[in-house]
């Protein structure tokens, strides 16, 4: 029987392949906070050529598509892959730039896509939509707030292709806006099962749950506010019906959804924070703050627990000492 939250997910297409060429912690899929918080990507399954205008709590976003349509939430896989590669390099102490050279096959495998000929064609279309979609916003990244316009990616180019024309490697230049988010480490780690979510709304709701609930036990939001933050073009009643189907399916990674009175949605973690890994004392967290001034120590603890889980959940005689040793090691790599 599938584990709770696993039924209904798409297939795991590459169960034995390496998720990334880097080590499992540094290569965890990462998403930028700005596009997790605000509705930039289209949830439509057909070309979406509507201009999106969004304003919430002082943040304004206008998204203008090209003739190819607005970049979709599935196109965002490309950016997640790029951000993950850059963060892996940062954590390893390597220099990074806005321009990356990627192997198309690795990108497809990492984002749980098939590697057929059609998949490469769809990947090319994703690059075109990402480059053509223009954003005008005052969203701050890296502590800097300016109103500017930019594309999600500045440029892309097929560097090498097969005789049949299929791309082998491609260079991608990210927008300065996204690159600043990486430099400031304004990113969050996603569940790898994110790429197994089939429906655009499922992916968007997961992003919002990850951003707002995070490692807290609970996050409540009105359906009307969630409708706005999701960027759904569906009428509110249709959106509400879609949420109810998601609640019934209950396969969102990490989070459980429940409808509450007053047209509210309650998001809770599938496992309480205290059960997701070794317990750390308040003194250890305070020492971590001293070692990493300005860092979110709870996020650091979550990343460390991810390493612990990935290495087989070994028994730790002194979790505090192990955690602080890991923090010092990460510091030495930066």
HELIX and SHEET records of a PDB file:
HELIX    1   1 UNK A   33  UNK A   37  1                                   5    
HELIX    2   2 UNK A   76  UNK A   91  1                                  16    
HELIX    3   3 UNK A  104  UNK A  110  1                                   7    
HELIX    4   4 UNK A  117  UNK A  132  1                                  16    
HELIX    5   5 UNK A  176  UNK A  183  1                                   8    
HELIX    6   6 UNK A  192  UNK A  196  5                                   5    
HELIX    7   7 UNK A  200  UNK A  212  1                                  13    
HELIX    8   8 UNK A  223  UNK A  230  1                                   8    
HELIX    9   9 UNK A  236  UNK A  249  1                                  14    
HELIX   10  10 UNK A  273  UNK A  275  5                                   3    
HELIX   11  11 UNK A  282  UNK A  291  1                                  10    
HELIX   12  12 UNK A  297  UNK A  310  1                                  14    
HELIX   13  13 UNK A  319  UNK A  333  1                                  15    
SHEET    1   A 2 UNK A  30  UNK A  32  0                                        
SHEET    2   A 2 UNK A 187  UNK A 189 -1                                        
SHEET    1   B 4 UNK A  52  UNK A  56  0                                        
SHEET    2   B 4 UNK A  59  UNK A  64 -1                                        
SHEET    3   B 4 UNK A 134  UNK A 137 -1                                        
SHEET    4   B 4 UNK A 148  UNK A 151 -1                                        
SHEET    1   C 3 UNK A  99  UNK A 103  0                                        
SHEET    2   C 3 UNK A 167  UNK A 174 -1                                        
SHEET    3   C 3 UNK A 153  UNK A 161 -1                                        
SHEET    1   D 3 UNK A 218  UNK A 222  0                                        
SHEET    2   D 3 UNK A 264  UNK A 269 -1                                        
SHEET    3   D 3 UNK A 255  UNK A 260 -1                                        
END                                                                             
